[in-house]
Amino acid sequence: MGKRHHTRHFVVIIKQNGLGIARLGVTVSKKAGNAVKRNRIKRLIREFFRLNNSKIPQGYDIVVTAKKDASYLDLWKTKDELGTIFFKKKFSL
């Protein structure tokens, strides 16, 4: 089991994988809304990682779980919230 980080709308689990690449997993519960809302949340999370891939350390498995109120976020709020984990906490394990 990896290290868990909690924010208001996300739970992020981080664990070293020994592969030299970063892998991303995204889960969104049905509590977050219908399929349209769940897919939008997944797209926002993937876009955050696409835009910040060079800043995220390699060699980790990252699982992002969205909480039920995450469907109201936009890209900037998603960036601020996930950025607190990956940039302000210096990706601590």
Backbone atoms as SQL, in Angstrom:
CREATE TABLE atoms (id INTEGER PRIMARY KEY, chain TEXT, resi INTEGER, resn TEXT, atom TEXT, x REAL, y REAL, z REAL);
INSERT INTO atoms VALUES
  (1, 'A', 1, 'MET', 'N', 0.843, -1.180, 0.000),
  (2, 'A', 1, 'MET', 'CA', 0.000, 0.000, 0.000),
  (3, 'A', 1, 'MET', 'C', 0.883, 1.236, 0.000),
  (4, 'A', 2, 'GLY', 'N', 0.475, 2.228, -0.723),
  (5, 'A', 2, 'GLY', 'CA', 1.267, 3.437, -0.850),
  (6, 'A', 2, 'GLY', 'C', 0.874, 4.499, 0.170),
  (7, 'A', 3, 'LYS', 'N', 1.477, 5.649, 0.014),
  (8, 'A', 3, 'LYS', 'CA', 1.209, 6.803, 0.877),
  (9, 'A', 3, 'LYS', 'C', -0.041, 7.513, 0.376),
  (10, 'A', 4, 'ARG', 'N', -0.964, 7.833, 1.286),
  (11, 'A', 4, 'ARG', 'CA', -2.214, 8.502, 0.925),
  (12, 'A', 4, 'ARG', 'C', -2.135, 9.986, 1.241),
  (13, 'A', 5, 'HIS', 'N', -2.644, 10.774, 0.307),
  (14, 'A', 5, 'HIS', 'CA', -2.769, 12.214, 0.502),
  (15, 'A', 5, 'HIS', 'C', -4.220, 12.585, 0.241),
  (16, 'A', 6, 'HIS', 'N', -4.792, 13.376, 1.148),
  (17, 'A', 6, 'HIS', 'CA', -6.196, 13.759, 1.021),
  (18, 'A', 6, 'HIS', 'C', -6.310, 15.254, 0.752),
  (19, 'A', 7, 'THR', 'N', -7.221, 15.605, -0.147),
  (20, 'A', 7, 'THR', 'CA', -7.622, 16.985, -0.349),
  (21, 'A', 7, 'THR', 'C', -9.140, 17.015, -0.221),
  (22, 'A', 8, 'ARG', 'N', -9.722, 18.158, -0.464),
  (23, 'A', 8, 'ARG', 'CA', -11.168, 18.261, -0.311),
  (24, 'A', 8, 'ARG', 'C', -11.925, 17.382, -1.306),
  (25, 'A', 9, 'HIS', 'N', -11.433, 17.277, -2.536),
  (26, 'A', 9, 'HIS', 'CA', -12.149, 16.538, -3.577),
  (27, 'A', 9, 'HIS', 'C', -11.443, 15.276, -4.064),
  (28, 'A', 10, 'PHE', 'N', -10.224, 15.020, -3.598),
  (29, 'A', 10, 'PHE', 'CA', -9.461, 13.881, -4.110),
  (30, 'A', 10, 'PHE', 'C', -8.733, 13.138, -3.000),
  (31, 'A', 11, 'VAL', 'N', -8.515, 11.845, -3.240),
  (32, 'A', 11, 'VAL', 'CA', -7.588, 11.033, -2.453),
  (33, 'A', 11, 'VAL', 'C', -6.551, 10.529, -3.444),
  (34, 'A', 12, 'VAL', 'N', -5.279, 10.757, -3.142),
  (35, 'A', 12, 'VAL', 'CA', -4.195, 10.358, -4.038),
  (36, 'A', 12, 'VAL', 'C', -3.323, 9.348, -3.310),
  (37, 'A', 13, 'ILE', 'N', -3.117, 8.197, -3.938),
  (38, 'A', 13, 'ILE', 'CA', -2.252, 7.151, -3.390),
  (39, 'A', 13, 'ILE', 'C', -1.017, 7.078, -4.276),
  (40, 'A', 14, 'ILE', 'N', 0.159, 7.148, -3.639),
  (41, 'A', 14, 'ILE', 'CA', 1.426, 7.183, -4.370),
  (42, 'A', 14, 'ILE', 'C', 2.325, 6.061, -3.859),
  (43, 'A', 15, 'LYS', 'N', 2.878, 5.286, -4.783),
  (44, 'A', 15, 'LYS', 'CA', 3.787, 4.208, -4.410),
  (45, 'A', 15, 'LYS', 'C', 4.840, 4.039, -5.488),
  (46, 'A', 16, 'GLN', 'N', 6.073, 3.779, -5.086),
  (47, 'A', 16, 'GLN', 'CA', 7.141, 3.544, -6.061),
  (48, 'A', 16, 'GLN', 'C', 6.866, 2.250, -6.814),
  (49, 'A', 17, 'ASN', 'N', 7.197, 2.248, -8.121),
  (50, 'A', 17, 'ASN', 'CA', 6.959, 1.046, -8.917),
  (51, 'A', 17, 'ASN', 'C', 8.237, 0.398, -9.438),
  (52, 'A', 18, 'GLY', 'N', 9.366, 1.093, -9.354),
  (53, 'A', 18, 'GLY', 'CA', 10.629, 0.511, -9.791),
  (54, 'A', 18, 'GLY', 'C', 10.769, 0.382, -11.294),
  (55, 'A', 19, 'LEU', 'N', 9.904, 1.023, -12.061),
  (56, 'A', 19, 'LEU', 'CA', 9.939, 0.907, -13.519),
  (57, 'A', 19, 'LEU', 'C', 10.594, 2.095, -14.205),
  (58, 'A', 20, 'GLY', 'N', 10.757, 3.186, -13.488),
  (59, 'A', 20, 'GLY', 'CA', 11.348, 4.366, -14.095),
  (60, 'A', 20, 'GLY', 'C', 10.354, 5.223, -14.860),
  (61, 'A', 21, 'ILE', 'N', 9.083, 4.861, -14.835),
  (62, 'A', 21, 'ILE', 'CA', 8.031, 5.658, -15.469),
  (63, 'A', 21, 'ILE', 'C', 6.914, 5.904, -14.457),
  (64, 'A', 22, 'ALA', 'N', 6.192, 6.977, -14.666),
  (65, 'A', 22, 'ALA', 'CA', 5.039, 7.266, -13.806),
  (66, 'A', 22, 'ALA', 'C', 3.791, 6.711, -14.476),
  (67, 'A', 23, 'ARG', 'N', 2.988, 6.002, -13.680),
  (68, 'A', 23, 'ARG', 'CA', 1.735, 5.462, -14.200),
  (69, 'A', 23, 'ARG', 'C', 0.586, 6.073, -13.419),
  (70, 'A', 24, 'LEU', 'N', -0.510, 6.343, -14.104),
  (71, 'A', 24, 'LEU', 'CA', -1.655, 7.008, -13.500),
  (72, 'A', 24, 'LEU', 'C', -2.876, 6.108, -13.562),
  (73, 'A', 25, 'GLY', 'N', -3.582, 6.034, -12.445),
  (74, 'A', 25, 'GLY', 'CA', -4.874, 5.366, -12.387),
  (75, 'A', 25, 'GLY', 'C', -5.895, 6.355, -11.859),
  (76, 'A', 26, 'VAL', 'N', -7.086, 6.360, -12.436),
  (77, 'A', 26, 'VAL', 'CA', -8.125, 7.301, -12.034),
  (78, 'A', 26, 'VAL', 'C', -9.392, 6.521, -11.726),
  (79, 'A', 27, 'THR', 'N', -9.996, 6.786, -10.565),
  (80, 'A', 27, 'THR', 'CA', -11.267, 6.168, -10.225),
  (81, 'A', 27, 'THR', 'C', -12.245, 7.246, -9.793),
  (82, 'A', 28, 'VAL', 'N', -13.473, 7.092, -10.238),
  (83, 'A', 28, 'VAL', 'CA', -14.549, 8.002, -9.856),
  (84, 'A', 28, 'VAL', 'C', -15.771, 7.152, -9.545),
  (85, 'A', 29, 'SER', 'N', -16.286, 7.295, -8.349),
  (86, 'A', 29, 'SER', 'CA', -17.430, 6.518, -7.905),
  (87, 'A', 29, 'SER', 'C', -18.718, 7.014, -8.537),
  (88, 'A', 30, 'LYS', 'N', -19.729, 6.177, -8.577),
  (89, 'A', 30, 'LYS', 'CA', -21.041, 6.589, -9.075),
  (90, 'A', 30, 'LYS', 'C', -21.673, 7.653, -8.196),
  (91, 'A', 31, 'LYS', 'N', -21.186, 7.800, -6.978),
  (92, 'A', 31, 'LYS', 'CA', -21.676, 8.852, -6.089),
  (93, 'A', 31, 'LYS', 'C', -21.346, 10.244, -6.636),
  (94, 'A', 32, 'ALA', 'N', -20.362, 10.323, -7.520),
  (95, 'A', 32, 'ALA', 'CA', -19.946, 11.612, -8.084),
  (96, 'A', 32, 'ALA', 'C', -20.924, 12.124, -9.131),
  (97, 'A', 33, 'GLY', 'N', -21.815, 11.289, -9.610),
  (98, 'A', 33, 'GLY', 'CA', -22.786, 11.744, -10.595),
  (99, 'A', 33, 'GLY', 'C', -22.966, 10.738, -11.712),
  (100, 'A', 34, 'ASN', 'N', -23.658, 11.172, -12.752),
  (101, 'A', 34, 'ASN', 'CA', -23.903, 10.281, -13.881),
  (102, 'A', 34, 'ASN', 'C', -22.628, 10.109, -14.711),
  (103, 'A', 35, 'ALA', 'N', -22.729, 9.330, -15.780),
  (104, 'A', 35, 'ALA', 'CA', -21.546, 8.997, -16.585),
  (105, 'A', 35, 'ALA', 'C', -20.884, 10.233, -17.182),
  (106, 'A', 36, 'VAL', 'N', -21.681, 11.223, -17.561),
  (107, 'A', 36, 'VAL', 'CA', -21.133, 12.440, -18.155),
  (108, 'A', 36, 'VAL', 'C', -20.256, 13.166, -17.142),
  (109, 'A', 37, 'LYS', 'N', -20.719, 13.300, -15.916),
  (110, 'A', 37, 'LYS', 'CA', -19.943, 13.982, -14.867),
  (111, 'A', 37, 'LYS', 'C', -18.704, 13.188, -14.492),
  (112, 'A', 38, 'ARG', 'N', -18.843, 11.867, -14.383),
  (113, 'A', 38, 'ARG', 'CA', -17.690, 11.031, -14.023),
  (114, 'A', 38, 'ARG', 'C', -16.608, 11.103, -15.094),
  (115, 'A', 39, 'ASN', 'N', -16.997, 11.042, -16.357),
  (116, 'A', 39, 'ASN', 'CA', -16.016, 11.117, -17.443),
  (117, 'A', 39, 'ASN', 'C', -15.357, 12.486, -17.508),
  (118, 'A', 40, 'ARG', 'N', -16.096, 13.540, -17.195),
  (119, 'A', 40, 'ARG', 'CA', -15.517, 14.883, -17.171),
  (120, 'A', 40, 'ARG', 'C', -14.447, 14.991, -16.087),
  (121, 'A', 41, 'ILE', 'N', -14.724, 14.421, -14.920),
  (122, 'A', 41, 'ILE', 'CA', -13.739, 14.435, -13.831),
  (123, 'A', 41, 'ILE', 'C', -12.478, 13.693, -14.267),
  (124, 'A', 42, 'LYS', 'N', -12.640, 12.547, -14.897),
  (125, 'A', 42, 'LYS', 'CA', -11.483, 11.775, -15.361),
  (126, 'A', 42, 'LYS', 'C', -10.667, 12.569, -16.380),
  (127, 'A', 43, 'ARG', 'N', -11.355, 13.255, -17.292),
  (128, 'A', 43, 'ARG', 'CA', -10.645, 14.068, -18.292),
  (129, 'A', 43, 'ARG', 'C', -9.860, 15.199, -17.636),
  (130, 'A', 44, 'LEU', 'N', -10.434, 15.832, -16.618),
  (131, 'A', 44, 'LEU', 'CA', -9.730, 16.910, -15.915),
  (132, 'A', 44, 'LEU', 'C', -8.464, 16.393, -15.231),
  (133, 'A', 45, 'ILE', 'N', -8.567, 15.247, -14.588),
  (134, 'A', 45, 'ILE', 'CA', -7.409, 14.669, -13.891),
  (135, 'A', 45, 'ILE', 'C', -6.327, 14.288, -14.900),
  (136, 'A', 46, 'ARG', 'N', -6.715, 13.647, -15.995),
  (137, 'A', 46, 'ARG', 'CA', -5.731, 13.263, -17.023),
  (138, 'A', 46, 'ARG', 'C', -5.076, 14.486, -17.654),
  (139, 'A', 47, 'GLU', 'N', -5.852, 15.538, -17.855),
  (140, 'A', 47, 'GLU', 'CA', -5.303, 16.764, -18.432),
  (141, 'A', 47, 'GLU', 'C', -4.299, 17.410, -17.489),
  (142, 'A', 48, 'PHE', 'N', -4.575, 17.388, -16.179),
  (143, 'A', 48, 'PHE', 'CA', -3.613, 17.903, -15.204),
  (144, 'A', 48, 'PHE', 'C', -2.293, 17.160, -15.336),
  (145, 'A', 49, 'PHE', 'N', -2.339, 15.840, -15.428),
  (146, 'A', 49, 'PHE', 'CA', -1.107, 15.067, -15.540),
  (147, 'A', 49, 'PHE', 'C', -0.427, 15.254, -16.886),
  (148, 'A', 50, 'ARG', 'N', -1.194, 15.438, -17.946),
  (149, 'A', 50, 'ARG', 'CA', -0.585, 15.682, -19.252),
  (150, 'A', 50, 'ARG', 'C', 0.166, 17.003, -19.261),
  (151, 'A', 51, 'LEU', 'N', -0.418, 18.024, -18.665),
  (152, 'A', 51, 'LEU', 'CA', 0.215, 19.344, -18.659),
  (153, 'A', 51, 'LEU', 'C', 1.418, 19.412, -17.718),
  (154, 'A', 52, 'ASN', 'N', 1.443, 18.597, -16.680),
  (155, 'A', 52, 'ASN', 'CA', 2.490, 18.661, -15.667),
  (156, 'A', 52, 'ASN', 'C', 3.362, 17.413, -15.641),
  (157, 'A', 53, 'ASN', 'N', 3.373, 16.645, -16.712),
  (158, 'A', 53, 'ASN', 'CA', 4.117, 15.383, -16.741),
  (159, 'A', 53, 'ASN', 'C', 5.611, 15.572, -16.493),
  (160, 'A', 54, 'SER', 'N', 6.177, 16.650, -16.983),
  (161, 'A', 54, 'SER', 'CA', 7.613, 16.875, -16.812),
  (162, 'A', 54, 'SER', 'C', 7.967, 17.234, -15.370),
  (163, 'A', 55, 'LYS', 'N', 7.013, 17.734, -14.599),
  (164, 'A', 55, 'LYS', 'CA', 7.264, 18.137, -13.216),
  (165, 'A', 55, 'LYS', 'C', 7.046, 17.004, -12.221),
  (166, 'A', 56, 'ILE', 'N', 6.348, 15.955, -12.637),
  (167, 'A', 56, 'ILE', 'CA', 6.026, 14.844, -11.743),
  (168, 'A', 56, 'ILE', 'C', 7.158, 13.825, -11.797),
  (169, 'A', 57, 'PRO', 'N', 7.702, 13.446, -10.644),
  (170, 'A', 57, 'PRO', 'CA', 8.812, 12.483, -10.626),
  (171, 'A', 57, 'PRO', 'C', 8.412, 11.144, -11.244),
  (172, 'A', 58, 'GLN', 'N', 9.333, 10.540, -11.956),
  (173, 'A', 58, 'GLN', 'CA', 9.087, 9.254, -12.600),
  (174, 'A', 58, 'GLN', 'C', 9.352, 8.123, -11.611),
  (175, 'A', 59, 'GLY', 'N', 8.816, 6.955, -11.905),
  (176, 'A', 59, 'GLY', 'CA', 9.039, 5.782, -11.063),
  (177, 'A', 59, 'GLY', 'C', 7.984, 5.594, -9.982),
  (178, 'A', 60, 'TYR', 'N', 6.809, 6.177, -10.174),
  (179, 'A', 60, 'TYR', 'CA', 5.737, 6.060, -9.187),
  (180, 'A', 60, 'TYR', 'C', 4.441, 5.620, -9.852),
  (181, 'A', 61, 'ASP', 'N', 3.663, 4.838, -9.110),
  (182, 'A', 61, 'ASP', 'CA', 2.284, 4.568, -9.487),
  (183, 'A', 61, 'ASP', 'C', 1.425, 5.557, -8.716),
  (184, 'A', 62, 'ILE', 'N', 0.530, 6.226, -9.411),
  (185, 'A', 62, 'ILE', 'CA', -0.308, 7.258, -8.809),
  (186, 'A', 62, 'ILE', 'C', -1.759, 6.904, -9.090),
  (187, 'A', 63, 'VAL', 'N', -2.547, 6.773, -8.033),
  (188, 'A', 63, 'VAL', 'CA', -3.975, 6.503, -8.173),
  (189, 'A', 63, 'VAL', 'C', -4.718, 7.686, -7.596),
  (190, 'A', 64, 'VAL', 'N', -5.559, 8.318, -8.414),
  (191, 'A', 64, 'VAL', 'CA', -6.357, 9.461, -7.983),
  (192, 'A', 64, 'VAL', 'C', -7.808, 9.007, -7.897),
  (193, 'A', 65, 'THR', 'N', -8.390, 9.138, -6.713),
  (194, 'A', 65, 'THR', 'CA', -9.791, 8.808, -6.503),
  (195, 'A', 65, 'THR', 'C', -10.547, 10.097, -6.242),
  (196, 'A', 66, 'ALA', 'N', -11.573, 10.346, -7.033),
  (197, 'A', 66, 'ALA', 'CA', -12.362, 11.565, -6.877),
  (198, 'A', 66, 'ALA', 'C', -13.471, 11.326, -5.858),
  (199, 'A', 67, 'LYS', 'N', -13.681, 12.306, -4.998),
  (200, 'A', 67, 'LYS', 'CA', -14.778, 12.246, -4.039),
  (201, 'A', 67, 'LYS', 'C', -16.049, 12.753, -4.700),
  (202, 'A', 68, 'LYS', 'N', -17.158, 12.668, -4.008),
  (203, 'A', 68, 'LYS', 'CA', -18.447, 12.900, -4.665),
  (204, 'A', 68, 'LYS', 'C', -18.704, 14.338, -5.096),
  (205, 'A', 69, 'ASP', 'N', -18.061, 15.333, -4.509),
  (206, 'A', 69, 'ASP', 'CA', -18.290, 16.726, -4.905),
  (207, 'A', 69, 'ASP', 'C', -17.347, 17.210, -6.007),
  (208, 'A', 70, 'ALA', 'N', -16.545, 16.335, -6.568),
  (209, 'A', 70, 'ALA', 'CA', -15.536, 16.742, -7.548),
  (210, 'A', 70, 'ALA', 'C', -16.137, 17.129, -8.896),
  (211, 'A', 71, 'SER', 'N', -17.377, 16.828, -9.138),
  (212, 'A', 71, 'SER', 'CA', -17.965, 17.123, -10.444),
  (213, 'A', 71, 'SER', 'C', -18.144, 18.623, -10.686),
  (214, 'A', 72, 'TYR', 'N', -18.013, 19.441, -9.647),
  (215, 'A', 72, 'TYR', 'CA', -18.180, 20.888, -9.786),
  (216, 'A', 72, 'TYR', 'C', -16.876, 21.617, -10.072),
  (217, 'A', 73, 'LEU', 'N', -15.771, 20.894, -10.171),
  (218, 'A', 73, 'LEU', 'CA', -14.472, 21.514, -10.388),
  (219, 'A', 73, 'LEU', 'C', -14.249, 21.845, -11.859),
  (220, 'A', 74, 'ASP', 'N', -13.395, 22.838, -12.094),
  (221, 'A', 74, 'ASP', 'CA', -12.908, 23.100, -13.437),
  (222, 'A', 74, 'ASP', 'C', -11.410, 22.791, -13.452),
  (223, 'A', 75, 'LEU', 'N', -10.759, 23.011, -14.583),
  (224, 'A', 75, 'LEU', 'CA', -9.339, 22.651, -14.703),
  (225, 'A', 75, 'LEU', 'C', -8.474, 23.434, -13.730),
  (226, 'A', 76, 'TRP', 'N', -8.766, 24.716, -13.519),
  (227, 'A', 76, 'TRP', 'CA', -7.933, 25.537, -12.640),
  (228, 'A', 76, 'TRP', 'C', -8.059, 25.094, -11.187),
  (229, 'A', 77, 'LYS', 'N', -9.255, 24.763, -10.749),
  (230, 'A', 77, 'LYS', 'CA', -9.440, 24.301, -9.375),
  (231, 'A', 77, 'LYS', 'C', -8.826, 22.917, -9.187),
  (232, 'A', 78, 'THR', 'N', -8.927, 22.085, -10.209),
  (233, 'A', 78, 'THR', 'CA', -8.291, 20.771, -10.158),
  (234, 'A', 78, 'THR', 'C', -6.779, 20.926, -10.057),
  (235, 'A', 79, 'LYS', 'N', -6.222, 21.842, -10.851),
  (236, 'A', 79, 'LYS', 'CA', -4.773, 22.103, -10.821),
  (237, 'A', 79, 'LYS', 'C', -4.336, 22.595, -9.450),
  (238, 'A', 80, 'ASP', 'N', -5.088, 23.504, -8.852),
  (239, 'A', 80, 'ASP', 'CA', -4.742, 24.015, -7.524),
  (240, 'A', 80, 'ASP', 'C', -4.763, 22.908, -6.476),
  (241, 'A', 81, 'GLU', 'N', -5.791, 22.077, -6.530),
  (242, 'A', 81, 'GLU', 'CA', -5.947, 21.052, -5.501),
  (243, 'A', 81, 'GLU', 'C', -4.926, 19.928, -5.640),
  (244, 'A', 82, 'LEU', 'N', -4.744, 19.416, -6.852),
  (245, 'A', 82, 'LEU', 'CA', -3.742, 18.361, -7.048),
  (246, 'A', 82, 'LEU', 'C', -2.329, 18.928, -6.966),
  (247, 'A', 83, 'GLY', 'N', -2.162, 20.188, -7.323),
  (248, 'A', 83, 'GLY', 'CA', -0.855, 20.830, -7.213),
  (249, 'A', 83, 'GLY', 'C', -0.357, 20.913, -5.785),
  (250, 'A', 84, 'THR', 'N', -1.277, 21.018, -4.822),
  (251, 'A', 84, 'THR', 'CA', -0.841, 21.045, -3.421),
  (252, 'A', 84, 'THR', 'C', -0.162, 19.744, -3.036),
  (253, 'A', 85, 'ILE', 'N', -0.579, 18.650, -3.631),
  (254, 'A', 85, 'ILE', 'CA', 0.032, 17.355, -3.325),
  (255, 'A', 85, 'ILE', 'C', 1.359, 17.187, -4.051),
  (256, 'A', 86, 'PHE', 'N', 1.390, 17.501, -5.346),
  (257, 'A', 86, 'PHE', 'CA', 2.575, 17.196, -6.146),
  (258, 'A', 86, 'PHE', 'C', 3.637, 18.278, -6.140),
  (259, 'A', 87, 'PHE', 'N', 3.264, 19.523, -5.872),
  (260, 'A', 87, 'PHE', 'CA', 4.243, 20.599, -5.960),
  (261, 'A', 87, 'PHE', 'C', 4.554, 21.234, -4.614),
  (262, 'A', 88, 'LYS', 'N', 3.566, 21.425, -3.768),
  (263, 'A', 88, 'LYS', 'CA', 3.819, 22.088, -2.489),
  (264, 'A', 88, 'LYS', 'C', 4.324, 21.139, -1.425),
  (265, 'A', 89, 'LYS', 'N', 3.901, 19.886, -1.469),
  (266, 'A', 89, 'LYS', 'CA', 4.372, 18.892, -0.507),
  (267, 'A', 89, 'LYS', 'C', 5.655, 18.231, -0.974),
  (268, 'A', 90, 'LYS', 'N', 6.134, 18.616, -2.130),
  (269, 'A', 90, 'LYS', 'CA', 7.377, 18.083, -2.709),
  (270, 'A', 90, 'LYS', 'C', 7.324, 16.559, -2.878),
  (271, 'A', 91, 'PHE', 'N', 6.127, 16.037, -3.149),
  (272, 'A', 91, 'PHE', 'CA', 5.949, 14.625, -3.503),
  (273, 'A', 91, 'PHE', 'C', 6.548, 13.703, -2.456),
  (274, 'A', 92, 'SER', 'N', 6.260, 13.970, -1.195),
  (275, 'A', 92, 'SER', 'CA', 6.838, 13.184, -0.103),
  (276, 'A', 92, 'SER', 'C', 6.185, 11.813, -0.005),
  (277, 'A', 93, 'LEU', 'N', 6.987, 10.828, 0.296),
  (278, 'A', 93, 'LEU', 'CA', 6.474, 9.472, 0.504),
  (279, 'A', 93, 'LEU', 'C', 6.585, 9.071, 1.943);
